[in-house]
C-alpha cells in the first residue's frame, strides 16, 4: 500500500508539473502573438536631412540649451570646463567631444558677430534685454566674444570664438532671428527679409542657422546628446 501511495503521489506531481509547463507555453504563445499583431513596436526617432549636421565626430555628445544672456554665459563657462576636464582627467582630445550650444529666444542676438552689434546694437540689445555690464549702456560689441569683462559676465572671459576653435558648434534660432530682423527693419524702414539674410551671413564662428532652437534641442537628444539647461 505504501508503494502504491508513493506511485500515485509521483503521478499527481508529474501531472501538475506538465499542466504548469503547458500553461507557461500557452502564455508565451499569446504574448508572442500579441507582439506580432497587437503590441507596440519599439519607438525610434525619425531622422530628417536638415538635422544631419548633428552627426559630429566624437566619443561623447552634449548639447547646451540657452534662452537668455545669462544662461548663454554660463553655458560658455560650463563648456570650457567640460572640454578641459575631458582633456586633463580623461586623456581625450577636443575631437573626441561633440558639443553644441543652442542660442535661442533672448540669447539669439549673441549668435551674431561684432559687425552686426556695431550696426544694429539697439535692436539686438533690446531683444536680449541686455546692457553692457561695464558702461551700463547698450553694448556696441558682442560681449561674449570679448575677454575683457572677467567676473562681470558669467562666462568669465571664455569667448564664443575661443570655444569655436576647440570645435564647439553654435545653433542659432531662425525664429528668434526673424523676430530681431523684423524689429531692425521697422526701426530703419527696411526690409525684414533683407535684414534676416544679412544677420544669417554674419554669424559667430562655427555658428549655423537652425529652423528653431527648441527643435534643435529635441533633435540633438534624439541623436544621443546629453542635455544641459544652463
C-alpha positions as CSV (number, residue, x, y, z in Angstrom):
1,X,0.0,0.0,0.0
2,X,2.8,2.3,0.9
3,X,4.4,1.8,-2.6
4,X,1.1,2.4,-4.4
5,X,0.7,5.7,-2.5
6,X,4.1,6.9,-3.5
7,X,3.5,6.0,-7.1
8,X,0.2,7.8,-7.0
9,X,1.8,10.9,-5.4
10,X,4.5,10.9,-8.1
11,X,1.9,10.7,-10.9
12,X,0.0,13.5,-9.3
13,X,3.1,15.7,-9.1
14,X,4.1,15.0,-12.7
15,X,0.6,15.8,-13.9
16,X,0.7,19.1,-12.0
17,X,4.1,19.9,-13.5
18,X,3.0,19.1,-17.0
19,X,0.0,21.3,-16.6
20,X,2.1,24.2,-15.4
21,X,4.6,23.8,-18.2
22,X,1.7,23.8,-20.8
23,X,0.3,26.9,-19.2
24,X,3.7,28.7,-19.5
25,X,4.0,27.7,-23.1
26,X,0.5,28.9,-23.8
27,X,1.1,32.3,-22.2
28,X,4.3,32.6,-24.2
29,X,2.4,31.9,-27.4
30,X,-0.2,34.5,-26.5
31,X,2.5,37.1,-25.7
32,X,4.4,36.3,-28.9
33,X,1.2,36.6,-30.9
34,X,0.3,40.0,-29.3
35,X,3.8,41.4,-30.0
36,X,3.3,40.5,-33.7
37,X,-0.2,41.7,-34.1
38,X,-1.5,43.9,-31.2
39,X,1.7,45.1,-29.4
40,X,3.6,48.3,-30.0
41,X,6.9,48.1,-31.8
42,X,9.9,49.8,-30.2
43,X,9.8,53.5,-30.9
44,X,12.7,55.0,-32.9
45,X,13.0,58.7,-33.8
46,X,12.5,59.7,-37.4
47,X,15.6,61.3,-39.0
48,X,15.5,64.5,-41.1
49,X,18.2,65.5,-43.5
50,X,18.4,69.1,-42.2
51,X,19.5,67.7,-38.8
52,X,22.3,65.5,-40.2
53,X,24.9,68.1,-39.3
54,X,24.5,67.0,-35.7
55,X,26.3,63.8,-36.6
56,X,29.6,65.3,-35.4
57,X,32.6,63.0,-34.8
58,X,33.2,62.3,-31.1
59,X,33.1,59.8,-28.4
60,X,30.8,61.9,-26.2
61,X,28.0,64.2,-27.1
62,X,26.5,67.1,-25.1
63,X,24.1,70.0,-26.0
64,X,23.5,73.2,-24.0
65,X,20.2,74.9,-24.3
66,X,20.3,78.7,-23.7
67,X,17.4,81.1,-23.7
68,X,18.8,84.4,-22.3
69,X,22.2,86.2,-22.0
70,X,22.9,84.8,-18.5
71,X,22.3,81.2,-19.5
72,X,24.5,81.6,-22.5
73,X,27.3,83.0,-20.4
74,X,27.0,80.0,-18.1
75,X,26.9,77.6,-21.0
76,X,30.2,79.0,-22.3
77,X,31.8,78.6,-18.9
78,X,30.5,75.1,-18.4
79,X,31.5,74.1,-21.9
80,X,35.0,75.2,-21.3
81,X,35.1,73.1,-18.1
82,X,33.7,70.1,-19.9
83,X,36.4,70.4,-22.6
84,X,39.2,71.0,-20.2
85,X,38.4,68.2,-17.7
86,X,37.9,65.7,-20.6
87,X,41.4,66.6,-21.7
88,X,43.2,66.7,-18.4
89,X,41.4,63.9,-16.5
90,X,40.4,61.5,-19.3
91,X,43.2,62.0,-21.8
92,X,40.7,62.9,-24.6
93,X,41.2,65.3,-27.4
94,X,38.8,68.1,-28.5
95,X,37.9,66.0,-31.5
96,X,36.6,63.3,-29.1
97,X,33.9,65.6,-28.0
98,X,30.8,66.7,-29.9
99,X,29.5,69.9,-28.3
100,X,26.6,72.1,-29.4
101,X,25.3,75.3,-27.8
102,X,21.8,76.2,-28.8
103,X,21.3,80.0,-28.9
104,X,17.6,80.8,-28.9
105,X,15.0,83.2,-27.6
106,X,16.8,86.1,-25.7
107,X,20.2,84.7,-26.2
108,X,19.9,84.6,-30.0
109,X,21.4,88.1,-30.6
110,X,24.8,86.8,-29.3
111,X,24.9,84.4,-32.2
112,X,25.9,87.4,-34.4
113,X,29.4,88.9,-34.8
114,X,30.6,92.3,-33.8
115,X,29.8,93.9,-37.1
116,X,26.1,93.3,-36.5
117,X,26.3,94.5,-32.9
118,X,28.0,97.7,-34.1
119,X,25.3,98.3,-36.8
120,X,22.2,97.1,-35.0
121,X,23.1,97.2,-31.3
122,X,19.9,98.8,-30.1
123,X,17.6,96.2,-31.6
124,X,19.9,93.3,-30.6
125,X,20.3,94.5,-27.0
126,X,16.5,95.3,-26.9
127,X,15.6,91.7,-27.9
128,X,18.1,90.3,-25.3
129,X,17.0,92.8,-22.6
130,X,20.7,93.4,-22.1
131,X,23.1,96.2,-21.2
132,X,26.8,96.4,-21.1
133,X,28.0,95.4,-17.6
134,X,30.8,98.0,-17.7
135,X,29.1,101.0,-19.2
136,X,25.6,100.2,-18.3
137,X,24.6,101.3,-21.8
138,X,23.7,99.5,-25.0
139,X,26.7,97.4,-25.9
140,X,28.3,98.0,-29.3
141,X,30.1,94.6,-29.4
142,X,29.2,91.0,-28.8
143,X,30.3,90.9,-25.1
144,X,30.5,87.1,-25.2
145,X,33.2,87.4,-27.8
146,X,35.3,89.7,-25.6
147,X,37.8,88.5,-23.0
148,X,37.8,91.9,-21.2
149,X,34.8,91.5,-18.9
150,X,36.2,88.9,-16.4
151,X,33.9,88.4,-13.5
152,X,31.4,90.9,-14.8
153,X,29.9,88.2,-17.1
154,X,29.1,84.6,-16.2
155,X,31.4,83.2,-18.9
156,X,34.4,84.7,-17.1
157,X,36.2,85.6,-20.3
158,X,35.5,82.3,-22.1
159,X,34.6,83.5,-25.6
160,X,32.5,82.2,-28.4
161,X,35.5,82.2,-30.8
162,X,37.7,80.5,-28.2
163,X,35.3,77.6,-27.9
164,X,34.8,77.5,-31.7
165,X,38.5,76.9,-32.1
166,X,38.0,73.9,-29.9
167,X,35.3,72.6,-32.2
168,X,32.2,73.8,-30.4
169,X,29.2,74.4,-32.6
170,X,26.6,77.1,-32.2
171,X,23.0,76.6,-33.3
172,X,21.3,80.0,-33.8
173,X,17.5,80.0,-33.8
174,X,15.9,81.2,-37.1
175,X,12.6,82.0,-35.4
176,X,14.3,84.4,-32.9
177,X,16.4,85.8,-35.7
178,X,13.4,86.7,-37.8
179,X,11.9,88.5,-34.8
180,X,15.1,90.5,-34.5
181,X,15.2,91.2,-38.2
182,X,11.6,92.5,-38.1
183,X,12.5,94.8,-35.2
184,X,15.5,96.1,-37.1
185,X,13.5,96.6,-40.3
186,X,10.9,98.6,-38.5
187,X,13.5,100.8,-36.9
188,X,15.3,101.6,-40.2
189,X,12.3,101.4,-42.5
190,X,13.9,98.5,-44.2
191,X,13.0,95.0,-45.4
192,X,12.8,92.2,-42.8
193,X,13.9,89.5,-45.3
194,X,16.9,91.6,-46.3
195,X,18.0,92.1,-42.7
196,X,17.4,88.4,-42.0
197,X,19.7,87.5,-44.8
198,X,22.3,89.9,-43.5
199,X,22.2,88.5,-40.0
200,X,22.4,85.0,-41.3
201,X,25.6,85.9,-43.2
202,X,27.2,87.3,-40.0
203,X,27.0,84.5,-37.5
204,X,29.8,83.9,-35.0
205,X,32.5,81.4,-35.9
206,X,31.0,77.8,-36.1
207,X,27.5,79.3,-36.0
208,X,24.8,77.9,-38.1
209,X,21.1,78.9,-38.5
210,X,18.6,76.2,-37.5
211,X,14.9,76.3,-38.1
212,X,14.1,76.7,-34.4
213,X,16.3,76.4,-31.4
214,X,13.8,74.3,-29.5
215,X,13.6,71.8,-32.4
216,X,17.4,71.6,-32.4
217,X,17.3,70.7,-28.7
218,X,14.9,67.9,-29.4
219,X,16.8,66.5,-32.4
220,X,20.1,66.6,-30.6
221,X,18.7,64.5,-27.8
222,X,17.2,62.0,-30.3
223,X,20.8,61.6,-31.7
224,X,22.4,60.8,-28.4
225,X,23.3,64.2,-27.0
226,X,23.1,64.7,-23.2
227,X,21.1,67.9,-22.5
228,X,22.3,70.6,-20.1
229,X,19.9,73.5,-19.4
230,X,22.4,76.3,-18.4
